[in-house]
Amino acid sequence: MRPAATRPTVWVCGTDRILGRPPRGSDPAWLPTGPDDLVLRAALRTDADGRAAWDAYCRRVGGLPPEHERLLPLIAATRAADSPDGPLLARGRDLRRHTRARLRWLVHVTAPVLGDLGADGRGVMALKGLPLALRHYGDPGLRPLHDVDVLVRPRDFDAALRRLRARGYTTRVVVDPAFVVDARAVDLQAPGDGPALDLHWQVHRSVALPGAPAAWGRRFFDRDRADDPVWARSVPFDVGGTAVRAPSAADLLVHVIAHGAAVGREPALRWAADAAVLIRGGGIDWDVVVADASRRGVTPDVADALGYLADALGVPVPADARARLDATAPGRRTAVAYAVRTGPPPPRRMRLRRHVLTWTARTATEPLGTSLVAIPRYAAALARRDRTGATDPGTPTP
């Protein structure tokens, strides 16, 4: 069991009734508990607590969930010196070798694609797994990844999508306002057995960005959005001889936490490992973390995540950064957005309520008037999506 939170986490006070579900306790529901917490302690703590967590995990584990298996290479490295060998640690070493080999292949086949996307001076930024594995983990075998996440500026998105389709990449969706309403990227399948590629036009779909309602118009990809500071702070990153960009450590930290919180309905533990590696690696500008979390409306996500990392996993999070995040009281719209991102969806019978809450989450940092004025456009996009479905008849499907 992890220690109790050092503060009551009541970011969503009053929103449980709005969301149509029973009130939650003070502990955020998306943070790891039970076997998930044990496996993270085993992977990230080098002390006696980590050893005890691994012993307890081995005694209780039956089948190995995919999210736990992804952590086995890191567990095998962390527990090599203090735990007796066994089938799980041996499996972790095998996965570590396999992950290294797969990453070499992935870089080899992806580098020319990234070079094509960055032609003519267009910016290309690798997100999530690729920079984490190659820049931050030390050993790329410790961080499995199965696809490539790439960010381009909104004004470059159409050209990037055309270039990928010319290379044989395929997608099943129509990329228009009806799709943009609920997305932050388009997933593309590579020809043959190549790795999938997620082409992003924004860092993450669940963070609230200024300009969102206006951008959901016909000329969505003709304007830039609020990721300009991420581009300005990005650093050079070499992928197989191709020069691209990678987020700064601070921006990557906010991104992996926001992503982990938003997929809390489906347990995803790698956010905690990624965040711990980033923080322990140093180089985090905590002023950027605090300011960007506030600007994007994810202060509750970041505050709760850092509390878990420090209290349960012993990650050296500066007390000042935690205090500043904890002292930031979110507004009601931000609290609702946090509840929407991290909790179970309302029942299907509450369809209208679900759409209203989604809109609130998407526009939490917008002026209220701007958000309200854009509701008809949002409703029209939803209606079109419901009528036409997601399949693009003009796009070949894999």
PEUR-V782066 format. One record per residue. N is the residue number from 1. RES is the residue in one letter. OMEGA is omega in whole degrees, 0 to 359 (999 if undefined). D_FIRST is the distance of its C-alpha to the first C-alpha in Angstrom with 1 decimal. Layout:
n=N res=RES omega=OMEGA d_first=D_FIRST
n=N res=RES omega=OMEGA d_first=D_FIRST
This chain:
n=1 res=M omega=178 d_first=0.0
n=2 res=R omega=182 d_first=3.8
n=3 res=P omega=178 d_first=6.5
n=4 res=A omega=180 d_first=8.8
n=5 res=A omega=182 d_first=11.7
n=6 res=T omega=177 d_first=14.6
n=7 res=R omega=175 d_first=17.0
n=8 res=P omega=181 d_first=17.4
n=9 res=T omega=185 d_first=17.8
n=10 res=V omega=180 d_first=20.8
n=11 res=W omega=187 d_first=22.7
n=12 res=V omega=180 d_first=23.8
n=13 res=C omega=178 d_first=25.0
n=14 res=G omega=183 d_first=27.8
n=15 res=T omega=181 d_first=27.5
n=16 res=D omega=178 d_first=25.8
n=17 res=R omega=179 d_first=29.1
n=18 res=I omega=184 d_first=30.9
n=19 res=L omega=177 d_first=28.7
n=20 res=G omega=178 d_first=29.3
n=21 res=R omega=180 d_first=25.8
n=22 res=P omega=179 d_first=23.8
n=23 res=P omega=177 d_first=22.2
n=24 res=R omega=174 d_first=18.7
n=25 res=G omega=183 d_first=16.2
n=26 res=S omega=183 d_first=15.7
n=27 res=D omega=181 d_first=12.9
n=28 res=P omega=188 d_first=14.9
n=29 res=A omega=185 d_first=14.7
n=30 res=W omega=181 d_first=15.5
n=31 res=L omega=185 d_first=12.5
n=32 res=P omega=175 d_first=10.4
n=33 res=T omega=175 d_first=7.5
n=34 res=G omega=181 d_first=7.1
n=35 res=P omega=178 d_first=9.6
n=36 res=D omega=178 d_first=10.7
n=37 res=D omega=180 d_first=7.8
n=38 res=L omega=184 d_first=8.2
n=39 res=V omega=177 d_first=11.9
n=40 res=L omega=176 d_first=12.0
n=41 res=R omega=179 d_first=10.4
n=42 res=A omega=182 d_first=13.0
n=43 res=A omega=194 d_first=15.6
n=44 res=L omega=178 d_first=15.4
n=45 res=R omega=179 d_first=14.3
n=46 res=T omega=184 d_first=17.1
n=47 res=D omega=181 d_first=15.8
n=48 res=A omega=178 d_first=14.4
n=49 res=D omega=177 d_first=10.7
n=50 res=G omega=178 d_first=12.1
n=51 res=R omega=179 d_first=14.0
n=52 res=A omega=179 d_first=11.3
n=53 res=A omega=180 d_first=9.4
n=54 res=W omega=178 d_first=12.9
n=55 res=D omega=180 d_first=13.7
n=56 res=A omega=180 d_first=10.9
n=57 res=Y omega=181 d_first=11.9
n=58 res=C omega=180 d_first=15.5
n=59 res=R omega=188 d_first=15.3
n=60 res=R omega=186 d_first=14.0
n=61 res=V omega=171 d_first=15.8
n=62 res=G omega=172 d_first=19.1
n=63 res=G omega=184 d_first=21.0
n=64 res=L omega=178 d_first=20.0
n=65 res=P omega=181 d_first=19.7
n=66 res=P omega=181 d_first=22.0
n=67 res=E omega=177 d_first=19.4
n=68 res=H omega=180 d_first=17.5
n=69 res=E omega=179 d_first=21.0
n=70 res=R omega=181 d_first=22.0
n=71 res=L omega=184 d_first=19.4
n=72 res=L omega=177 d_first=20.7
n=73 res=P omega=179 d_first=23.4
n=74 res=L omega=178 d_first=21.1
n=75 res=I omega=180 d_first=18.8
n=76 res=A omega=178 d_first=22.0
n=77 res=A omega=183 d_first=23.2
n=78 res=T omega=187 d_first=20.1
n=79 res=R omega=184 d_first=19.6
n=80 res=A omega=187 d_first=23.4
n=81 res=A omega=189 d_first=23.8
n=82 res=D omega=182 d_first=21.1
n=83 res=S omega=177 d_first=20.4
n=84 res=P omega=181 d_first=23.0
n=85 res=D omega=180 d_first=24.7
n=86 res=G omega=184 d_first=24.2
n=87 res=P omega=181 d_first=25.0
n=88 res=L omega=178 d_first=22.1
n=89 res=L omega=176 d_first=22.9
n=90 res=A omega=176 d_first=26.5
n=91 res=R omega=178 d_first=26.0
n=92 res=G omega=178 d_first=24.3
n=93 res=R omega=177 d_first=27.4
n=94 res=D omega=179 d_first=29.7
n=95 res=L omega=178 d_first=28.1
n=96 res=R omega=177 d_first=28.4
n=97 res=R omega=179 d_first=32.1
n=98 res=H omega=181 d_first=32.5
n=99 res=T omega=176 d_first=30.9
n=100 res=R omega=182 d_first=33.2
n=101 res=A omega=180 d_first=36.2
n=102 res=R omega=180 d_first=35.3
n=103 res=L omega=176 d_first=34.9
n=104 res=R omega=178 d_first=38.3
n=105 res=W omega=182 d_first=39.8
n=106 res=L omega=178 d_first=38.2
n=107 res=V omega=182 d_first=39.6
n=108 res=H omega=184 d_first=42.9
n=109 res=V omega=184 d_first=43.4
n=110 res=T omega=185 d_first=41.8
n=111 res=A omega=179 d_first=43.7
n=112 res=P omega=179 d_first=47.0
n=113 res=V omega=178 d_first=45.5
n=114 res=L omega=177 d_first=44.0
n=115 res=G omega=178 d_first=47.3
n=116 res=D omega=179 d_first=49.1
n=117 res=L omega=182 d_first=46.9
n=118 res=G omega=180 d_first=47.5
n=119 res=A omega=179 d_first=51.2
n=120 res=D omega=175 d_first=53.6
n=121 res=G omega=178 d_first=51.2
n=122 res=R omega=180 d_first=48.5
n=123 res=G omega=176 d_first=45.1
n=124 res=V omega=179 d_first=42.3
n=125 res=M omega=174 d_first=38.7
n=126 res=A omega=181 d_first=36.1
n=127 res=L omega=169 d_first=32.7
n=128 res=K omega=195 d_first=29.1
n=129 res=G omega=185 d_first=29.1
n=130 res=L omega=177 d_first=32.5
n=131 res=P omega=178 d_first=32.2
n=132 res=L omega=183 d_first=28.6
n=133 res=A omega=187 d_first=29.6
n=134 res=L omega=185 d_first=32.9
n=135 res=R omega=194 d_first=32.4
n=136 res=H omega=185 d_first=28.8
n=137 res=Y omega=182 d_first=27.1
n=138 res=G omega=176 d_first=29.8
n=139 res=D omega=182 d_first=29.9
n=140 res=P omega=177 d_first=30.5
n=141 res=G omega=183 d_first=29.3
n=142 res=L omega=186 d_first=25.7
n=143 res=R omega=178 d_first=25.8
n=144 res=P omega=171 d_first=27.1
n=145 res=L omega=187 d_first=29.1
n=146 res=H omega=178 d_first=31.4
n=147 res=D omega=183 d_first=33.5
n=148 res=V omega=177 d_first=34.9
n=149 res=D omega=185 d_first=34.3
n=150 res=V omega=177 d_first=37.4
n=151 res=L omega=170 d_first=38.2
n=152 res=V omega=177 d_first=41.9
n=153 res=R omega=181 d_first=43.4
n=154 res=P omega=181 d_first=44.2
n=155 res=R omega=181 d_first=47.9
n=156 res=D omega=188 d_first=47.6
n=157 res=F omega=182 d_first=45.6
n=158 res=D omega=180 d_first=48.6
n=159 res=A omega=179 d_first=50.2
n=160 res=A omega=180 d_first=47.0
n=161 res=L omega=178 d_first=46.7
n=162 res=R omega=181 d_first=50.3
n=163 res=R omega=179 d_first=50.0
n=164 res=L omega=178 d_first=47.0
n=165 res=R omega=177 d_first=48.9
n=166 res=A omega=178 d_first=52.0
n=167 res=R omega=178 d_first=49.9
n=168 res=G omega=177 d_first=49.0
n=169 res=Y omega=183 d_first=45.6
n=170 res=T omega=176 d_first=45.2
n=171 res=T omega=182 d_first=43.3
n=172 res=R omega=189 d_first=43.4
n=173 res=V omega=170 d_first=43.2
n=174 res=V omega=182 d_first=45.8
n=175 res=V omega=180 d_first=44.8
n=176 res=D omega=182 d_first=46.1
n=177 res=P omega=179 d_first=44.9
n=178 res=A omega=177 d_first=43.7
n=179 res=F omega=184 d_first=41.4
n=180 res=V omega=180 d_first=40.5
n=181 res=V omega=188 d_first=39.2
n=182 res=D omega=184 d_first=36.0
n=183 res=A omega=174 d_first=35.8
n=184 res=R omega=183 d_first=35.4
n=185 res=A omega=173 d_first=36.7
n=186 res=V omega=181 d_first=38.8
n=187 res=D omega=182 d_first=37.6
n=188 res=L omega=177 d_first=40.4
n=189 res=Q omega=180 d_first=40.9
n=190 res=A omega=174 d_first=42.8
n=191 res=P omega=180 d_first=45.9
n=192 res=G omega=181 d_first=45.5
n=193 res=D omega=180 d_first=42.2
n=194 res=G omega=181 d_first=41.4
n=195 res=P omega=175 d_first=38.0
n=196 res=A omega=180 d_first=37.4
n=197 res=L omega=174 d_first=37.8
n=198 res=D omega=181 d_first=36.3
n=199 res=L omega=183 d_first=38.9
n=200 res=H omega=166 d_first=37.5
n=201 res=W omega=171 d_first=39.7
n=202 res=Q omega=187 d_first=36.8
n=203 res=V omega=180 d_first=33.5
n=204 res=H omega=187 d_first=31.4
n=205 res=R omega=188 d_first=32.5
n=206 res=S omega=174 d_first=29.8
n=207 res=V omega=182 d_first=30.6
n=208 res=A omega=184 d_first=33.4
n=209 res=L omega=174 d_first=36.5
n=210 res=P omega=179 d_first=39.7
n=211 res=G omega=186 d_first=42.6
n=212 res=A omega=181 d_first=40.8
n=213 res=P omega=179 d_first=43.1
n=214 res=A omega=182 d_first=46.2
n=215 res=A omega=180 d_first=44.9
n=216 res=W omega=176 d_first=44.5
n=217 res=G omega=185 d_first=48.2
n=218 res=R omega=185 d_first=50.7
n=219 res=R omega=185 d_first=50.7
n=220 res=F omega=188 d_first=46.9
n=221 res=F omega=180 d_first=47.0
n=222 res=D omega=182 d_first=49.9
n=223 res=R omega=177 d_first=47.8
n=224 res=D omega=181 d_first=45.0
n=225 res=R omega=192 d_first=41.8
n=226 res=A omega=176 d_first=39.3
n=227 res=D omega=180 d_first=38.1
n=228 res=D omega=177 d_first=41.0
n=229 res=P omega=178 d_first=38.9
n=230 res=V omega=177 d_first=36.7
n=231 res=W omega=182 d_first=39.9
n=232 res=A omega=181 d_first=41.2
n=233 res=R omega=184 d_first=38.2
n=234 res=S omega=185 d_first=37.9
n=235 res=V omega=177 d_first=38.8
n=236 res=P omega=185 d_first=41.1
n=237 res=F omega=181 d_first=39.4
n=238 res=D omega=177 d_first=41.3
n=239 res=V omega=178 d_first=40.6
n=240 res=G omega=180 d_first=42.9
n=241 res=G omega=177 d_first=45.7
n=242 res=T omega=181 d_first=45.3
n=243 res=A omega=174 d_first=44.7
n=244 res=V omega=177 d_first=42.2
n=245 res=R omega=174 d_first=39.8
n=246 res=A omega=178 d_first=36.0
n=247 res=P omega=171 d_first=34.0
n=248 res=S omega=181 d_first=33.3
n=249 res=A omega=180 d_first=29.8
n=250 res=A omega=180 d_first=29.2
n=251 res=D omega=179 d_first=30.4
n=252 res=L omega=178 d_first=28.5
n=253 res=L omega=179 d_first=25.2
n=254 res=V omega=182 d_first=26.0
n=255 res=H omega=184 d_first=27.1
n=256 res=V omega=177 d_first=24.1
n=257 res=I omega=180 d_first=21.7
n=258 res=A omega=179 d_first=24.1
n=259 res=H omega=180 d_first=24.5
n=260 res=G omega=179 d_first=20.8
n=261 res=A omega=185 d_first=20.4
n=262 res=A omega=178 d_first=23.6
n=263 res=V omega=183 d_first=22.6
n=264 res=G omega=178 d_first=19.3
n=265 res=R omega=176 d_first=21.0
n=266 res=E omega=188 d_first=20.9
n=267 res=P omega=177 d_first=17.7
n=268 res=A omega=188 d_first=18.8
n=269 res=L omega=186 d_first=16.5
n=270 res=R omega=178 d_first=19.4
n=271 res=W omega=183 d_first=19.6
n=272 res=A omega=177 d_first=16.5
n=273 res=A omega=180 d_first=18.2
n=274 res=D omega=181 d_first=21.5
n=275 res=A omega=179 d_first=20.6
n=276 res=A omega=179 d_first=19.0
n=277 res=V omega=180 d_first=22.2
n=278 res=L omega=183 d_first=24.5
n=279 res=I omega=181 d_first=23.1
n=280 res=R omega=178 d_first=23.1
n=281 res=G omega=181 d_first=26.6
n=282 res=G omega=178 d_first=28.0
n=283 res=G omega=178 d_first=30.8
n=284 res=I omega=172 d_first=28.8
n=285 res=D omega=187 d_first=31.1
n=286 res=W omega=173 d_first=28.7
n=287 res=D omega=178 d_first=31.6
n=288 res=V omega=180 d_first=31.9
n=289 res=V omega=183 d_first=28.3
n=290 res=V omega=183 d_first=28.4
n=291 res=A omega=183 d_first=31.9
n=292 res=D omega=176 d_first=31.4
n=293 res=A omega=179 d_first=28.3
n=294 res=S omega=182 d_first=30.4
n=295 res=R omega=182 d_first=33.4
n=296 res=R omega=179 d_first=31.7
n=297 res=G omega=181 d_first=29.9
n=298 res=V omega=177 d_first=26.4
n=299 res=T omega=179 d_first=25.3
n=300 res=P omega=180 d_first=22.5
n=301 res=D omega=184 d_first=21.1
n=302 res=V omega=180 d_first=21.5
n=303 res=A omega=181 d_first=20.1
n=304 res=D omega=179 d_first=16.8
n=305 res=A omega=180 d_first=16.5
n=306 res=L omega=175 d_first=17.4
n=307 res=G omega=178 d_first=14.9
n=308 res=Y omega=181 d_first=12.0
n=309 res=L omega=182 d_first=13.9
n=310 res=A omega=188 d_first=14.4
n=311 res=D omega=185 d_first=11.3
n=312 res=A omega=188 d_first=8.7
n=313 res=L omega=177 d_first=11.5
n=314 res=G omega=179 d_first=14.0
n=315 res=V omega=185 d_first=16.8
n=316 res=P omega=176 d_first=19.7
n=317 res=V omega=181 d_first=20.3
n=318 res=P omega=181 d_first=23.2
n=319 res=A omega=181 d_first=22.6
n=320 res=D omega=180 d_first=25.9
n=321 res=A omega=178 d_first=25.0
n=322 res=R omega=181 d_first=21.8
n=323 res=A omega=180 d_first=24.0
n=324 res=R omega=178 d_first=26.7
n=325 res=L omega=180 d_first=24.6
n=326 res=D omega=182 d_first=22.9
n=327 res=A omega=181 d_first=26.5
n=328 res=T omega=180 d_first=27.9
n=329 res=A omega=181 d_first=28.1
n=330 res=P omega=173 d_first=28.6
n=331 res=G omega=182 d_first=31.6
n=332 res=R omega=181 d_first=31.4
n=333 res=R omega=177 d_first=32.3
n=334 res=T omega=178 d_first=29.6
n=335 res=A omega=177 d_first=27.0
n=336 res=V omega=180 d_first=28.5
n=337 res=A omega=179 d_first=28.5
n=338 res=Y omega=179 d_first=24.7
n=339 res=A omega=179 d_first=24.1
n=340 res=V omega=183 d_first=26.5
n=341 res=R omega=194 d_first=25.0
n=342 res=T omega=183 d_first=21.3
n=343 res=G omega=177 d_first=21.6
n=344 res=P omega=180 d_first=23.4
n=345 res=P omega=174 d_first=27.1
n=346 res=P omega=178 d_first=29.3
n=347 res=P omega=183 d_first=31.0
n=348 res=R omega=180 d_first=34.0
n=349 res=R omega=180 d_first=36.3
n=350 res=M omega=186 d_first=35.5
n=351 res=R omega=181 d_first=37.0
n=352 res=L omega=179 d_first=38.7
n=353 res=R omega=180 d_first=35.7
n=354 res=R omega=180 d_first=33.7
n=355 res=H omega=179 d_first=36.5
n=356 res=V omega=180 d_first=36.7
n=357 res=L omega=177 d_first=33.0
n=358 res=T omega=179 d_first=33.3
n=359 res=W omega=178 d_first=36.3
n=360 res=T omega=180 d_first=34.6
n=361 res=A omega=183 d_first=31.8
n=362 res=R omega=188 d_first=34.4
n=363 res=T omega=186 d_first=36.5
n=364 res=A omega=180 d_first=34.2
n=365 res=T omega=176 d_first=35.8
n=366 res=E omega=166 d_first=39.3
n=367 res=P omega=185 d_first=41.8
n=368 res=L omega=180 d_first=41.6
n=369 res=G omega=179 d_first=45.3
n=370 res=T omega=180 d_first=45.0
n=371 res=S omega=182 d_first=42.2
n=372 res=L omega=181 d_first=44.1
n=373 res=V omega=184 d_first=47.3
n=374 res=A omega=181 d_first=45.7
n=375 res=I omega=179 d_first=44.3
n=376 res=P omega=179 d_first=47.5
n=377 res=R omega=178 d_first=47.1
n=378 res=Y omega=180 d_first=43.5
n=379 res=A omega=179 d_first=44.6
n=380 res=A omega=179 d_first=47.5
n=381 res=A omega=178 d_first=45.2
n=382 res=L omega=180 d_first=42.9
n=383 res=A omega=179 d_first=46.0
n=384 res=R omega=179 d_first=47.4
n=385 res=R omega=180 d_first=44.2
n=386 res=D omega=181 d_first=44.3
n=387 res=R omega=189 d_first=48.0
n=388 res=T omega=185 d_first=48.0
n=389 res=G omega=186 d_first=44.6
n=390 res=A omega=186 d_first=42.9
n=391 res=T omega=179 d_first=45.3
n=392 res=D omega=184 d_first=47.8
n=393 res=P omega=181 d_first=51.1
n=394 res=G omega=183 d_first=52.4
n=395 res=T omega=178 d_first=49.7
n=396 res=P omega=180 d_first=49.6
n=397 res=T omega=182 d_first=46.4
n=398 res=P omega=999 d_first=44.9
